[in-house]
């Protein structure tokens, strides 16, 4: 087999592998409801300084970008995706290369209250905030993760009973 043909076959195989790795992200139902029991969900991480090119534009010229994760156990999508996001302790996600502003924080979900299309998520624990943009990034990551579900139109977060948005204002 000539070298050129062998190289083309390897290139084709590599392309198939890359396409099959990315295909797993698209098999999540974009209309999945917050209460749907699942073992995979999306969380939102940050593409820094890309001006909104790869996701919804958020603080400091960054983007909130969805990443599919496997949940520890089958559970309602909203709960599972938020728990998965909170359990990510690396600054930069190995698979996507995206930034996680929540990496040093230790938050646990105390409860999620739902009233129609509104959710109130109550956390306990503490926030560790890096640079001046991290407060806004944290709020964007949590908000985008919650609002991805079509039956959730508004999400409010609380830490130890205080509104998280107020705690993060100006951080």
C-alpha positions in Angstrom: 0.0 0.0 0.0 1.5 3.3 -1.0 2.4 5.8 1.7 -0.1 8.4 0.5 -3.0 5.9 0.7 -1.9 4.8 4.1 -1.7 8.4 5.3 -5.2 9.1 3.9 -6.6 6.0 5.7 -5.1 7.1 9.0 -6.4 10.6 8.5 -9.9 9.2 7.8 -9.8 7.0 10.9 -8.7 10.0 13.0 -11.5 12.1 11.6 -14.0 9.3 12.4 -12.7 9.1 16.0 -13.0 12.9 16.5 -16.5 12.9 15.0 -17.7 10.1 17.3 -16.3 11.8 20.4 -18.2 15.0 19.6 -21.4 13.1 18.6 -22.0 12.1 22.2 -22.7 15.7 23.1 -25.5 16.1 20.6 -27.5 13.1 21.7 -28.8 15.0 24.8 -32.3 16.1 24.2 -32.3 20.0 24.0 -35.9 19.9 25.3 -35.0 17.9 28.4 -37.0 19.1 31.3 -35.5 19.9 34.7 -37.2 17.0 36.4 -36.2 14.4 33.7 -34.2 11.6 35.3 -31.0 11.2 33.5 -27.4 10.1 33.8 -25.9 12.8 31.6 -26.5 16.5 31.5 -24.9 19.8 30.5 -23.0 22.2 32.8 -21.7 25.6 31.7 -18.0 26.5 31.9 -16.2 29.6 30.8 -14.3 30.4 27.6 -12.3 33.3 28.7 -11.9 36.5 26.6 -13.5 35.1 23.5 -16.1 37.9 23.3 -19.1 35.6 23.1 -17.9 33.6 20.1 -18.3 30.1 21.5 -21.3 30.7 23.8 -23.5 33.3 25.4 -21.4 36.4 26.2 -21.0 36.9 29.9 -18.7 38.9 32.2 -15.4 40.3 31.1 -15.8 39.4 27.4 -16.1 35.7 28.2 -18.6 33.1 27.0 -20.6 30.5 29.0 -20.2 27.3 27.0 -22.1 24.0 27.6 -20.2 20.8 28.3 -21.8 17.4 28.6 -21.0 15.5 31.8 -21.8 12.0 33.1 -23.6 12.2 36.4 -22.6 10.1 39.4 -26.1 8.6 39.5 -29.3 8.9 37.6 -31.3 11.8 39.0 -33.4 14.8 37.9 -31.5 16.8 35.3 -31.5 20.1 37.2 -30.2 18.7 40.4 -27.7 16.4 38.7 -26.3 19.1 36.5 -25.8 21.6 39.4 -24.2 18.9 41.6 -21.9 17.9 38.7 -20.9 21.6 38.3 -20.2 22.0 42.0 -18.2 18.8 42.1 -15.7 20.0 39.5 -12.6 21.0 41.4 -10.1 21.6 38.6 -9.5 25.1 37.4 -9.4 24.1 33.8 -11.6 21.2 32.5 -9.4 18.5 31.0 -11.7 17.6 28.2 -12.8 21.0 27.0 -10.0 23.3 28.2 -12.6 25.6 29.6 -12.3 27.6 32.9 -14.4 26.8 36.0 -14.7 29.8 38.2 -16.3 27.5 40.9 -13.2 25.3 41.2 -12.1 26.5 44.6 -15.5 27.0 46.1 -17.1 24.3 48.3 -20.9 24.6 47.8 -23.5 21.9 48.5 -27.2 22.1 47.5 -29.3 22.4 50.6 -32.6 22.3 48.6 -34.2 23.4 45.3 -37.6 25.1 45.6 -39.7 25.1 42.4 -42.7 27.3 41.7 -43.9 26.9 38.1 -41.0 28.1 35.9 -39.1 29.6 38.8 -36.4 27.8 40.8 -34.7 28.9 44.0 -31.5 27.0 44.7 -30.2 27.2 48.3 -26.5 26.4 48.9 -24.5 25.9 52.0 -20.7 26.2 52.1 -18.3 28.9 50.9 -17.2 30.7 47.8 -13.6 31.2 46.9 -13.3 34.0 44.3 -10.2 34.5 42.2 -10.0 37.6 40.1 -12.4 40.5 39.6 -14.4 38.7 37.0 -15.0 35.4 38.9 -18.0 36.6 40.8 -19.9 37.3 37.6 -18.5 34.1 36.0 -19.8 32.0 38.9 -23.3 33.5 38.7 -23.3 33.0 34.9 -22.2 29.3 35.2 -24.9 28.6 37.8 -27.6 30.5 35.9 -26.9 29.1 32.5 -26.8 25.5 33.9 -30.2 26.1 35.5 -31.8 27.9 32.6 -30.9 25.4 29.9 -34.1 23.5 30.8 -37.1 24.9 28.9 -39.4 24.6 31.9 -37.1 26.8 34.0 -37.4 30.5 33.1 -35.9 32.1 36.2 -33.3 30.9 38.6 -32.3 32.6 41.9 -29.4 31.3 44.1 -28.9 31.7 47.8 -25.9 31.0 50.0 -26.6 30.5 53.6 -29.9 32.3 53.1 -28.5 35.4 51.4 -29.0 36.1 47.7 -25.9 35.0 45.9 -26.2 37.8 43.3 -25.9 40.4 46.1 -22.9 38.6 47.6 -21.1 38.5 44.3 -21.9 42.1 43.2 -18.7 43.9 42.4 -16.6 40.8 42.9 
